């Protein structure tokens, strides 16, 4: 069922790409239908989800690369499933909010649907290699949405797109290095999240701290944690209307979700660094709030308020207790 959910937006993107570019209204209606069908299917999975079960549910796995130890594994739990539902809820809203898009509508709505599929993959992946592939795939549609379909000033939108790519790719390098170090620690050489979490417990604390720091940098960029937030105001100001909506609503939460998985994998390192996480959270919270208060541009104000919002989420994660983690997830929603 999760594979079907993953494919629905992708099929929608292909259908939208096959439509005539001369009829943007038809293209938009097709995108709305595709996101609507994905929404209904995702929310129908509530009947298969048991809230009292803390484990992974609706799980499926298929061999991908046995020699590498990678598999196409999907599953949801009480952290990821609400974010899946949130993503599918926001995408039809983003399509409705894009009623003014006439020029390049086919490319625009195809990219939105591709972005939805990649985001769902991030939240449902139960294999770190698969997670990383989907994480990187979100970058492509966002780059073209900003660079090709952003604001009127070509130079400014290209600058925003380039900043976004540099920040995100830079953060991704740290994630990749950290994942390779974790992969090396698994005796069976597997990218399975459960296998890596089990093997990581046997690593020296100093090694865990270095690996966790790499993951924090990568996920912190996506969360726009201070001082890794530089891409956000530019992107919000220059991106087309739906991108700030999706970014505030779900893209920043990808970083929070990744950090929650990092804490789950390396709890000892998270505990050792909890004071630094809390300090970073307070600085992000106050910095974003103060700059949002001083803005006159509503979109840039939204960017800084979202940064402050993610500071609250990071503070909940830094608490490292049930109330804090649950509060972080609720705040993301």
Secondary structure, DSSP 4 states (H G I P E B T S, - for coil): -HHHHHHHHHHHHHHHHHS-TT-HHHHHHHHHHHHHHHHHHHHHGGGG--TT--S-EEEEEEEEETTTTEEEEEEE-TTHHHHHHHHHHHHHHHHHTTTT--TTHHHHHHHHHHHHHHHHHHHHB-BHHHHHHHHHHHHHHHHHHHHHHS-S-HHHHHHHHHHHHHHHHHHHHHHHHHHHHHHHHSTT---BHHHHHHHHTTS-HHHHHHHHHHHHHHHHHHHT-TTS-HHHHHHHHHS-HHHHHHIIIIIHHHHHHHHHHHHHH-HHHHHHTHHHHHHHHHHHHHHHHHHHHH--SHHHHHHHHHHHHHHHHHHHHHH-SHHHHHHHHHHH-
